[in-house]
Every structure is written in structure tokens, then in C-alpha cells.
Amino acid sequence: MKILHVSVSPRGEDSNAWWLSQQIIGRLHGSVTVRDLHASPVPHIDADYADALGSPVEPGHAAAARGSLALSEQLISEVEAADCLVIGTPMHNYTVPSSLKAWIDHVVRVRRTFAITPDGKVGLLRDRPVYVAIVSGGGFSGPQAQQPDFLTPYLKVALATIGLHDLRFFTMERLAAGPQVIAAERERVATALMQPDFF
Ligand SMILES: Cc1cc2nc3c(=O)[nH]c(=O)nc-3n(C[C@H](O)[C@H](O)[C@H](O)COP(=O)(O)O)c2cc1C
């Protein structure tokens, strides 16, 4: 099985998002390609890309071979080559970090990963599991939530746009409370992931 690990935290392999992703990847048993959005940041989209997406026709070869359009093709190819995705991300200001948003802007692309039809947008990619590992300083789920959550609903809509509907969320919340909470959350997750029917 081919796994695409999209790593989002600026803290890289020291991050809780990385740790949680590794727990999931360990259960999936596959070969891993890492797209590290901190070590190799995806730039904001350029003018050729914005022009191409706003135009009713596909860009010419020259524009398609450079800048954001070329990077978009590479990032989409990585998704297409994967049997599943693991996205490890912190919550930043109630939603996805801007580095993950930049990746989404390159991957969610009209006429390439989704089509516009009279009935709305239709995804063009084959559906596959997307394991989303979210970590946060405060709580954002359940009755004890301390803040709104624009991360999980946004990711559901953005990825469904391109045909990825099978999202499975894993969270570690309230990590700003300190090392004891982090240790307890890691133990909870490790135990839960060991259950035979967890996936
Ligand atoms: C710019 C920034 C914004 C943040 N915004 C939120 C937020 O809205 N809600 C929250 O619960 N935590 C927020 N946090 C805290 C991180 O989600 C938290 O520290 C997380 O555990 C970091 O994960 P990591 O160890 O994977 O880097 C924010 C952190 C940063 C740096």
C-alpha cells in the first residue's frame, strides 16, 4: 500500500501532529512518501495559475510547464499515486494552517481534479481513505469544546470537491495544558489504535 503523508506542523518530526500521524501510519503498513509542507513550503499560487483557473479553457503548454501549474501537477500526481493519505496537522486559528491551505489551492483545481456541472462541482479523483491527524492547544470537539472548529468541516468540503469523501479523523486536543496532558493523550491514542477493529 502506498501512503502519502502530508506533514503540516512547523515543528516537523518533533510535533504532536507528526507523532499522531506515525501512529496511524504504523497501523497501515505501507510505503510512505512524505510531503513536508514546512521543510518544502508550497508557495502561494501565481498569476498564471489564477488566470488559468479563471479561464474557460486550459492553459497553453508554456504556462502549464512552469510555476504553480507545474507544481500543482506534481502535487496532484502524488495524491493520485497514493492508496491513502495521512494528513498530520495542527489547528491554527480555528482552521487549517496556511501551509495546508496553499497545498489545497494547488490540488483542488478545476478541470483537473474537479469538474463544474449543472448540478455543481464533481470530483474527478478516485476516492480513497484520508486519515486526518489533528492536534490542538485547546478543545474543539464535543460538549466541552472551548472554541469553534472550522478545520474539520472545511477539510471535508475541500477534499470532497475533488472526490475524496472517505475522511477518518483522529484528534489530540488541549495539548497546551502541558506535558501531562500530552502524555495522557498519547497513551489514549496508542491504546485506541491497538484495538483490532479500530480502522
Ligand atoms: C499560529 C498558531 C495558531 C494556533 N491556533 C490555535 C487554535 O485556533 N486553536 C487551538 O486549539 N490551538 C491553536 N494553536 C495551538 C496548536 O494547535 C498546538 O500547539 C498544537 O499542539 C501544535 O501541534 P504540533 O505539536 O503538531 O506543532 C495555534 C498555534 C499556532 C502556532
The ligand as a Gaussian input file, in Angstrom:
#p B3LYP/6-31G(d) Opt

LIG

0 1
 C       -0.291000      30.295000      14.794000
 C       -0.936000      29.328000      15.750000
 C       -2.297000      29.330000      15.881000
 C       -2.923000      28.425000      16.735000
 N       -4.284000      28.413000      16.820000
 C       -4.888000      27.511000      17.607000
 C       -6.304000      27.451000      17.650000
 O       -7.034000      28.171000      16.996000
 N       -6.865000      26.538000      18.476000
 C       -6.119000      25.689000      19.240000
 O       -6.694000      24.874000      19.951000
 N       -4.779000      25.704000      19.196000
 C       -4.151000      26.601000      18.408000
 N       -2.783000      26.624000      18.339000
 C       -2.014000      25.662000      19.134000
 C       -1.572000      24.441000      18.338000
 O       -2.661000      23.842000      17.635000
 C       -0.992000      23.421000      19.306000
 O        0.123000      23.983000      19.941000
 C       -0.614000      22.132000      18.645000
 O       -0.429000      21.155000      19.631000
 C        0.690000      22.240000      17.864000
 O        0.883000      20.990000      17.225000
 P        2.322000      20.403000      16.833000
 O        2.950000      19.867000      18.086000
 O        1.946000      19.313000      15.893000
 O        3.099000      21.512000      16.200000
 C       -2.139000      27.520000      17.499000
 C       -0.749000      27.527000      17.367000
 C       -0.155000      28.425000      16.497000
 C        1.348000      28.394000      16.369000

